[in-house]
Amino acid sequence: MPLYKNINLYVIFLNTIFAVAGVSLIVPDLPVIARHFEVPPEHIGWIISALTLPGVLFVLLFGVLADRFGRKALMVPSLALFGAAGGAAYWVDDYSTLTALRFVQGIGSAILPSMSTMLIGDLFEEKDRLKVMGLNSAVLSVGTAFFPFIGGLMATVDWRTPFLAFWAALPAAALIMVYFKEPAIKKPDGMMKYLRDSAGHILKKSTVLALATGMAVFILLYGGILTYLPLYMDRRFGMSAYEVGLYIAAASFATAWFAPFAHRMERRMGARMMFIAGFVLFAVSFFSILGVSEKQWMLAPILVFGAAMGVTVPLLQSIVTGLAPHEHRGVLVSTLAMLIRLGQTVGPMLLALFVLGGSLSPVFAACGVAALAFIFVLAVWGKILQEEKPPQEAL
């Protein structure tokens, strides 16, 4: 059956859209929220970190539950909680309460990104998997492009308005409950054996390097681009929330352009060289930000960053889904999601250390240096990503 006729493919895409909405919709709103609550730049990152922290705390548990009880049993209530808590933020006017609601919303969103990856691994064979990962990354990127645009537009009305959009997750959860045809999965025989075997897959050298790569990518994204670049553009060029949203959206359009071709690039370059190329683009992007003197030229490094995401993320997800058999895929993908969430959470806080004397420029220099350091790591050890073959599927 052609991919476009598979209804479950569209369920994956719908889940992916909401998986990125929690951050992308709010990013252009950060300067507006900061001014409304008189929050300093080093503290505004908590609006992002409060949403991502539950992913660090709970996603591994949720991955185990998804392996034991099925994907649908986790996805539907997660979407419902995400929508209800996110939408409720519209009625608060206290920064602490807003942060608390974002944490509750984060519990709902914790499993959503890894759920799409699990389902792609469950539903598609290896020959189609990277292609579908690329399509899913393109959908994700369209979402991350669309939501900053809409979020910035809504934030021009009031800082609360973007939170109304999260109510849409409630009917989406109902649609998935009715129409999603869950794939049959082999349930683990016993919890102790399941945990031992899962630990063995997670501790493989190739898995450790893939997981570290994912964490590094999302530290750069959430710390450098989604938290501090909007503040930098606001301060340096006086850009409105609407303009910030448009510029940040450009990165996602670049990702959407490159991601569907990831499977072709991987065949020609190999995993190690493809990851190295991605981190070269990350470094170029961050160092270029420091050289921009007029706001219209800021588009160039943002597009380069988006291209780097399109090169690295689909390959990363495809590698991880192939490193464990079907009955352990949930916990392995959730381990990646946990480390990605850790990167998303610590990224804004870690890079806050480089906000020196109120200047944001050292943040981007630090990100560029970090990207160069990871190029060295991949050059030395990246070959293991190609040498270790994924295990046979246990269906």
N, C-alpha and C positions, 0 to 999 in steps of 0.2 A: 504493500500500500504506500502511495506517495506520502512524504512527510506532511504536506500541507493538508491532507485529509484526516490526519490523526488528531482527534478532538483533545486528547490528553496533552498534545503539544501546546495547545492554547491555554489549557489549565496551568501548565508550567509558566507560560508567558505572563498570565494574569498574576500568579503568585510572585513572579519576579518583579513586576511593576510595583506591587506594594512593598516588596522587600527593600526597594531603594527610596520609596517615597518618604520614609521617616526622617531621613537626613536631607535629601535633595530638595524637598519642598521648603525646608526651613532655612537652608544656607543663606539665601539673599536677605532673609529676615533678621539675621544675627546682628548687623549694625543697628537696626531699628529697635530690637529687643534690648540691646546694650544701652542705647540712649534712654529708652523708656524706664528701665529699672536702674539706670546709672551704674551699670556693671563695668568694671575695668576689663581691658582686652584679655588679660591673663586668666580671667574667670568666666568669660562668656562661653568658652569651650565646653563647659559643663552641660549646656543645652544639647550638645552632640554626645558627650561622654555618658550622660545619664541614660540615653537611649541605647548606647552600645554596650554599656557595662553588663546588663543582664545576659548578653550573649556570651560573655566570658564566664559568668557564674553558672548558667543553666544549659547552654546549648549542648554540652557533652551528655548531660542527663537526658535531654530531649532526643538526642541521637540514639541513645540506647533504647528509649521508649519507642522510637520510630522503627527500630529493628525488631522489637518484641511485639508491638501491637499494630504496626502498619503506619503508612505515611498520612493517610486521611485523618486518622484519629488525633494527630497532632496539628495538622495544617488548618483545619476548620476552626477549632477554638482559638488557635493562635491569631488568625486573621480577625476574629471577632473581638478579642481583647485589644489588639493593636488599634482597631478602628474606634472602639468605645473610649479607651483612655486617651488616645490622641485627639479625638473630637471634643472630649470634655475640657481640654486645655483652653478652649475658646472662652470659657466662663470664669477663668481665674485671673487675678491681678496681683499676684504675689510671686516673686521669683522662686522662693523655696517650694511653694506648691506646684508651680509650673515644672520645676526640676523633678519633683516627686512623681507627677503624672507622666513625665517623659520616661522615668524609670519603669513604671508599670507598663507603659506602651512598649518599652524595650523588651519586657518579658514576652509580650505577644510577638514581637518581631524577631526574637532570638533565633528561632528555627527556620524562618522563612528563606533566607538566602541559601542555606545548605539544603533545604527541602527541594528547591529546583534542581540543584546539582544531583541529589540522590535520585530523583525521578528520572533524570536524563540517563543516569547510569542503569537504572532499573529497566527502562523502556526501550533503550536503543543499544544495538550491538556496537562493538568497537569500531567497525568501519564507518558508522554514522555518528559516533559519539562526539568527536571533536567538531564535526560540522554543526551538530545541534548545539553544542556549547558555544560555538561562534554566533549562531543565530540568537541564542538566548542572551549572549553578551551584547549583541546589537539591540535587542529589545530593552535590555537593562539600560543601555546607553541612551536610547531614545527616551526612556523614562527619566534618566538623570539629566537629559537635555530639556525635556518638556517641563519637569517639575520646578527647576530653578526659574524658568521663564514665568510660569504660572504663580509660583511663590512670590517672586519679586513683584509681579503685577498686583497680587492680592495684598502684599505688605504695604503698598502705597496707600491703601485704604485704611488699614489699621494693622498693628503687629499681630493681633489675634486671628485675623481672617484666614491665613493659610491653614490653621488648625481645623477649620471646618471641613476641609477636603478629606480628612482621615475617616469621616463617617462612611465614605464609599466602600470601605473594606467590609462593612456588615453585609450588604447585598452580595458582594463578591464571595464571601464565606458561604452564604446560602446557595449560590449557584454551584460552587465547587461541591458542596455536600450532595447536591442532586445529580450533577452531570459527570463528576469525575469517576472514571472506571479505574479503580486501584489495581496495580499489577499484583499478582500472587508472589509472595516472597517466602523463602525458606526460613522458618523460625529457628533460632538457635536451640540446640538440644538441651543445654544447661547453662546457668548463669556463670558459673566459675570457668567452665571451658570457654564460653563465649568471651569472657574478660581476658583470659590468658591468650587466646588466639588474636583478639583485637589488639592487645598490647604488643604482640609480636609483629603485626602489620604496621603499627604506628612507629615502632622503634627501628624499622629498617632505615638504612642510611639514605636511600632515595626519598623515603617519606619524610624524614627529618628535614632534608634540604628543601623539599617542595613546601613543607609547612613554614619553614623559616622565610622562604621567598614570598609566600603569600602575606605573612605578617609584615615584612618590609615594604611591600607594595602599598599596603593599606595604611601604614604609618605615614608614608609620603602623601597619599591621597587625602586622608582625613586631617592630618596635622598641617601639611603645607598648603594644600589647595583648598579644601572645603572650610577650614577654620580661619587661617590667617591671610589667605589671598583676598577674600572679600573685605576684611578689615584694611588690608594694605591698599586696595583699590579705592576704598572709601576715603582713607586718609590722604593718600598720595595724589589722587586725581579728582577727589570730590564726586565720585560716581554714586548715583542713586541706587536703591535696592533693585529697581527694574534693570538698570544697566549691568549691575553685578550679576544678576540672574542670567542675562543674555550672554555675558562673557563666559561664565562658568558653564553654561549650556554648550558652548562651542567645543569644550573638551569632550563632551559626550557624543557630539556629532562625529568627531574624529574617531572616537572609539567604535562607534557604530559602523563607520566606513571600513575600518581595518579588521574588526573581529570576525566577520563572516569568511575572511580569507585565511584565518589562522591555520586551518588544516592544510592548506596548500603550502604556506610558509614553513610549517613544521616538517613536511615531507622533504623540502628542499634544503633547509638549514639545519635541522635537528634541534632537539629541545634546548641543549646548552647554548648554542649560538643564538637561538631565538630569544632566550631570556637575557643574554648579554646585550643583544641589540635593544631590547626593551629598556634596560637600565641605562644604557648610553643615552637613549632619548630622555629618560627621566633627568639625568644629570644636565643635559643640554637645556631642558626646559627650565630648571630651577636657576641655573646660572644666568640664563637669558632674562629672567624676570628682573634681575638686579640691574640690567643694562637698559631697561625700557625707560624712556624719558617722556613719552607722550602716550596717552591712554589708548589710542587706536592700535598702537604697536603691541599692546599687551595680548592681543589676540594670538600672535605667533607662538609664544611659549605655551599658551594654554592649549593650542592645537597640537603642539608637539607632545605635551603631557597626555592628551587624549589618545594619540597614536600609540604611545607606550603602553597604555592600559589595554588597548585593543590587541597588541602583540602578546602581552603577558598573561592576562586573566583567563581567556578561554583555554590556553595550553595548560595553565596551572590546574584548573578544574578538571580537565580531561585526564591529566596524569594522576591526580589524587583518586578520582573515581575508579581508575583501572588498577590501583595498587592493592585492592582487597576484594575478596569474593562478595557475592550478593548479600549474604547474611551478615557481613561486617561493614557494609558500605555506609550505613547510617552513622556508626560511631566514628569511622575514619573521616567522612566528609564533615561531621560535626566537630571533630578535632581541628580540622582546617578552619571551620567557621569560628571556633572558639579563639584561635590564634589571630584570625582576621579581626574579630571583635576586640581582642586585646590590643591589636595594632590601632584600630579605630579609637579605642578608649584612651590609650596612653599617648597616642600621637599628639593630640592637642595639648595634653599636660606636659609631655616631654619637651615639645618645641616651645612651650611657654618659658622654659629656662633660657631661651635665646632671645626673648624680648628684652633687649638690653637698653636701659634708659629710655624706654618707650618706643625705641626703633624696632620695626618689624623686619628690616633687611637681613639681619643675621639668621633669621628663621630659614630663609631660602638658601643662603650659603650653606647652612648646616645640612639641609636636605640634599643639595648637590653633592657635598662631600660624602654623605651616607650612600648615595647612589653609586659613586665611584668605588667606594669600599666594597659594595656588594658585587660589582663587576669582577673584582679580584676574587671574591669567594666563588663565584660561578665559574670563572676561568680555571680555578684550581680543582674544584670538586664537582663541577656541573656535569661531568661525563656520566656519573652514576645515574642520572635521570634517564639516560638512554640505555644503560647496560642492564639494569634490573628489569626483567620482564614481569608484567602483571600476571597474577595467578589466574588459573582457569575459573570461569564462572561456575558457581555451585548452585544451579537452579533445580 
